[in-house]
Each structure stands twice: as structure tokens, then as C-alpha cells.
Amino acid sequence: MAQQPDHSVETEQPFISHLLELRDRLIRVVAGVLVVFLVLFPFANDLFTALADPLTAVLPEGSSLIATEVASPFLTPFKLALMLAIYLAMPWILYQAWGFVAPGLYKHEKRLIAPLLISSSLLYYAGMAFAYYVVFPLVFAFMAATTPEGVQMATDIGKYLDFVLALFFAFGVAFEVPVAVILLVWTGMVDQEALRAKRPYIIVGAFVIGMFLTPPDVISQTLLALPMWLLFEVGVLASGWFQKQSIAGARERERIDEAEREAMDREAAEDDYRPRSAAEMEAELERMEKEEEAEAEQREANARPPARKHDDLASKTLDELREMARRGELKEPPISERGFTQEGLEEELAIQGSMGDWGKPPAAPEQADKSGPDADTGAFDEAGNDVAKPDVAKRDDATPDDHDPATPKPDR
């Protein structure tokens, strides 16, 4: 038996190809981060010193950062170099993500998402810079000013790195608010007017988010909430343009889908068409001729009057035939439709020839030659009587058997 094709291989192949592409993209991401890390690692200590400047600038004289763990002097700069490598490689990471999803997007979607990816990277860096240059000096100055009397402020380098990384992440995400607003409007989840109507709730929500993402102080919370609110307003203004682009993109998508359907229909029609061979054309002509002949026969049969039902005279007796002849039933249909036997036909001819028009004496046949024979009954005498077959119907002594030529006649 022929081996059936394995349909599971065909259905799994596209999914496997996507996984292979995803693996290649992830390898490229890891390679990019590793390259940036190898460049930054020799300068890890200098990078940590620059990161600690906002705090060391406000520490009391004679105070400094400390390391409470044995491996902290090595692991803390190492961790800082690795995190900075990820942040600096973010455009490369987003580019690989874009390369993975871009083939499945429409042209207008690519035009909209590409600016969003670029703006999201720039806004994240802007949030980190805002935290470093604005938030850190204010927060650390507030912390140093509120240090109780007799307490020496000596911050652990590991705790300090975790603190600033948390602030970097919080402000970087907070600065992505315009991108989030634009995506919500673009996907149709909300519209521009609804966002404007919910502005009071957005402001309260910004302060609540600042409370959870920042350390427990009012300054950092306020410094996070205010930029979030202002960036929300920027996102609302920019969402109007993206909303118009989204509507235009939806119309373009409908037009593209319609064009693709029409192209598929044309391709299907072209695939179905195949010129016929000479043998197929000849067979088709024969079929059409047979159909025309059948239709002509059907029209002829419909135009022909229906045949009237009559008795089979070949199966009737002579008495029945005489009765039918007396009633005039034997003269109605043509003789060719009665199906007589040879004997019945001869008797019928004899009866019809002798009875004439049923009750009237038969007219004397016209004779061109008195001595010439008749074509139907033989010779005639001078009086015009049939000498070959006498008129048995006019004899006074005729019996019923005299009409049957097959009945033997007794000697008289």
C-alpha cells in the first residue's frame, strides 16, 4: 500500500522555523550585551565612582561609602557594568525584537511602530538621566539633612547600587507613559476624549504609582508623579495624530485585504482553466449532438396526438367484430393500427366492402372496360355485379357462417 504523507510535519514546520529564528535573535541579543559588557568592565570602578557622586557630594566631611560584605568591592562594580551594558544595548535588543515581529506587520503598522520603538528607547534614557541629575541630588540631600544627631551616614555600596538601580527603572518606566497612552489609543481600547475626561483619576494614579516605585519619601514620590502627569498630557496630544493614522491604516488594510482576495480568486480561476484536447472536444460535440437529437425527438413526441385506446381486434370473435362493424367502430382508426391477423384482415375487408357506408347499398364501381377485371374484387358481369364474390350481406338465406370464409359451406 502506498505510504500516506505525514501532514504533521507540514503543520509543525512553520512553528519550528519561528523558533529557530527566535533562537538566532536571542543569541544576537546576548552577544551584543556581552560585547558592551566587555568594553565597560575595565572601567567598572570608575563607573561606580561616577554613580556615587550624587551621594558622596552631600555626605558629611569624613564620611564615605563602605562595603560590609567580603565580595562587595568586586561584585558591586561588576553588577553595575552588567546593568549598564543591558541599558546601553537596549536599542540593539529592540532592533532584534523588531526584526522578529516586523515580517508579520502591514506597511502602515511598520510606519507607526518604528517611531514608537525609537521614542521608547529615548524616553527610557531620559528617565534615567532625569533621575541621576535631578532626583538623586535632591533625595540624597534630604536624607543627609535629616540624619539624626550622633548618627554617622555610611552607606553600603551594595545597598546604594540596588537603590539607584530601582530609581533608574522606576523613572525609565514612568517616562514611557506617552508610549503607553499612544498604544492604548492606537489599539482602540480608549479614545482621546475618554482620556481627557479621566484626567483627575490619572493624576491621583500617578502619585500612587510614585509611592510604590520610589523610596518612602515625599520628594522622590513627587518628583516621579509630576513627570508622569506631564508625560500623560504629551501622550494625549500625540495620540490624536496616531488615532488619525490608525483610521487611515484600517482603511488601507481593508483595501489590501480586498486586493489580496481578488488576486487569489484570479489565480484560482487561472489554475482551474485548462484547454481541452481534440479528443475531449470531439466527445463534447458528440454529447451535444445527442442532446439535440433527444430534444428533437421529445418535441416530436409532444407534438404527436396521443393514440386512442382501442381493443385488439385479433383476439375478438366474429360476432364481436360484426357488432363493432355495425356500430361503425371498425372504420374509425386506420387499419395499420389495429394489429389484425391475416384472417381477421381479410374478413374485415370483406365486411367493409360488403356493408359500404353502414346501411347504404354499396355504389356500383365505375368500369372503364365492362369486360375488364376490378383491381379489388375481380371481374364484373354486364350488370356490374361482382361475379368473383357475391354480396352475401344481401342474400335472404345468408347465415352468420356465410360471412366467415374459413367456415366450410355445406353442399346444397
Secondary structure, DSSP 4 states (H G I P E B T S, - for coil): -PPPP-HHHHHHHHHHHHHHHHHHHHHHHHHHHHHHHHHHGGGHHHHHHHHHHHHHTTSPTT---B--SSSHHHHHHHHHHHHHHHHHTHHHHHHHHHHHHGGGS-HHHHHHHHHHHHHHHHHHHHHHHHIIIIIHHHHHHHHHHTPPTT-----BHHHHHHHHHHHHHHHHHHTTHHHHHHHHHHTTSS-HHHHHHTHHHHHHHHHHHHHHHS-S-HHHHHHHHHHHHHHHHHHHHHHHHHHHHHHHHHHHHHHHHHHHHHHHHHHHHHHH--PPPHHHHHHHHHHHHHHHHHHHHHHHHHHSPPPPP---GGGS-HHHHHHHHHHT-SSSS-GGGS---HHHHHHHHHHHHHHTTTSSPPPPPP-SSTTSPBTTTB-B-TTS-BSSS--GGG-TT--GGGG-TTSPPPP-
